[in-house]
């Protein structure tokens, strides 16, 4: 008789919050992400990188993705089996896709996506109908 192979339960934790498209909302996104990652006991190395990614993506949503009267959505997904955290930030401006600047050294802005590229394993965008977009990034412990 064959005994069943024990299965490790796959736990995926999620968090989502709508925030005002303001600097205050972006700051709150970072603080809420940090608190949630602490509660989930995500490794400090991943938490530090995710906190920075959330700060950059939320700031971009508040600055470049802002539409008067519309909020942005920050969401976190934590896969306990792999230790990977996926950050998603959705805003109302789907026509304005993010692109890292080639040489932001002489400009006052434009470094955020360079930081996201350096801190995340991968990132990208997805349309969010009817007119928005979601910018996502994944951070795993193996790449830190």
WORANOR-V874269 format. One record per residue. N is the residue number from 0. OMEGA is omega in whole degrees, -180 to 180 (* if undefined). Layout:
n->{N/N}
omega->{OMEGA/OMEGA}
This chain:
n->{0/1/2/3/4/5/6/7/8/9/10/11/12/13/14/15/16/17/18/19/20/21/22/23/24/25/26/27/28/29/30/31/32/33/34/35/36/37/38/39/40/41/42/43/44/45/46/47/48/49/50/51/52/53/54/55/56/57/58/59/60/61/62/63/64/65/66/67/68/69/70/71/72/73/74/75/76/77/78/79/80/81/82/83/84/85/86/87/88/89/90/91/92/93/94/95/96/97/98/99/100/101/102/103/104/105/106/107/108/109/110/111/112/113/114/115/116/117/118/119/120/121/122/123/124/125/126/127/128/129/130/131/132/133/134/135/136/137/138/139/140/141/142/143}
omega->{179/176/179/177/179/180/174/-180/179/-179/175/-179/-179/177/176/180/172/-179/180/-179/-179/175/178/177/179/178/179/178/179/-179/178/178/180/-180/-179/180/176/180/179/-179/175/-177/-179/-180/179/-180/-179/-180/-180/179/179/179/178/-179/-178/-178/178/177/177/179/-179/-177/-173/-177/-175/170/-177/177/-179/179/168/-177/173/180/177/174/-179/176/-176/-178/-178/-176/-177/176/175/177/174/176/-176/177/-172/-174/-179/-179/-178/-179/-179/175/178/178/180/-177/-179/-174/-176/179/-178/-180/176/-179/-175/-179/173/176/178/179/-179/-174/-176/175/178/176/179/179/175/175/176/-175/11/-174/-175/177/173/173/-177/177/179/180/178/-178/-176/-177/-176/*}
